[in-house]
Amino acid sequence: MTALGGKLPVNTSGGLKSKGHPVGATGVAQVIEIARQLRGEAGPRQVKGARVGLTQNMGGTGAAPSSTFSRPSRLGFLDRRVRDHGQSRT
């Protein structure tokens, strides 16, 4: 289910341990993998039809940041909000 090709692929790049778990760079590595997936640039790790990605990390202090990413073209209402940002609505 969570393997590449499964219903809900997880750690498509092999996870952070496959990168040597570089402290401080783990979140960046996650975001880069999600960006590659959403752009269709992940090569043999590509999740077919990837539209949404989630990163989650945990720090030694107990912090647990997470981020959700999506393809803007799939969410038209967000495209409008970005396009109209900063424009007067008078």
N, C-alpha and C positions, 0 to 999 in steps of 0.2 A: 504494500500500500504506500509506503513512504520512499521506496526506491525510485530511481529515475525510470520513468515510464509508468509509475504507479498513479493512483488516484490523487495523492497528495505528496509530491516529491519533497524531500527534506535533505539538506546538506548536499546539494548537487555537485559541489566542488570537492567533497570529501570532508567537509567540516574544518574547523580551525586547527584541530590537531594535525591534519594533513599538511598544514602550512608551518608547523612547528610552534603553534600557539604564540605568536609574537605579541607580547603584552603591549598595549597601547595602540596596536594596529589592527586588532581583531575586528572592531566595528567597521573600520575602513574596508577591510577585506570582505565583510558581509555586504556592505553597500555596493561595492564594485561588482560582486557576483550577481546581486539582484539587478543592477543596471544592465549588465550583459545579458541576463535572461530576458528582461523586458524589451531590450533592443533586438533580440534574436541573434546575439553575437557570442553565445556560449559554446559554440562548436559541438563536440560530442556530448557535452553535458546539457545541451539545450532541452528545456521543457517545452514540448510542443504547445503552442498557443498560450504561452505565459502572459498573463494580464495583470496579476497582483503578486507582490512579494512582501515578505515580512522578515525583519531582522530582530533578533533579541540577544542581549548580552548581559553579563553580570559582572560587576566589579567587586573587588575585595572589600569595599566599604558597605556592601549590601545594595548598591545602586543597581537597578535592572532596567536600563533603557531599551525601548523597542521602537521600531519605525515601520510604517506600512507604506509601500510604494505601488503606484499603478501607472499604466500607460495613459497619458492624458487624452489621447484620441478615443479611448474607450469610455470616458466620462465627460460628455459634452458640457454638463453644467459647470464642471470645474474649468473647462476651457473658457467659458464665458466670464467666469469670475476673474480669471487671470487677465484676460483681454481687457476687461472693464476696470481693473484695479486702478485706483487713483483718479478716475474720471468723475467729474461732477455729475450728480443725478438731479439737477434742477430743471 
